[in-house]
């Protein structure tokens, strides 16, 4: 019985994660995250 309960929570967490990723993509957050990551990386290596 415990194995079925664990499986349920694994799938519930996975679908919740997919839902949040979908919301982030629709809100246009991917561009903002990539811009921030580029700025951080360039400043770390001394080019920014």
Secondary structure, 3 states (H helix, E strand, C coil): CHHHHHHHHHHHHHHHHHHHHHHHHHCCHHHHHHHHHHHHHHHHCCCC
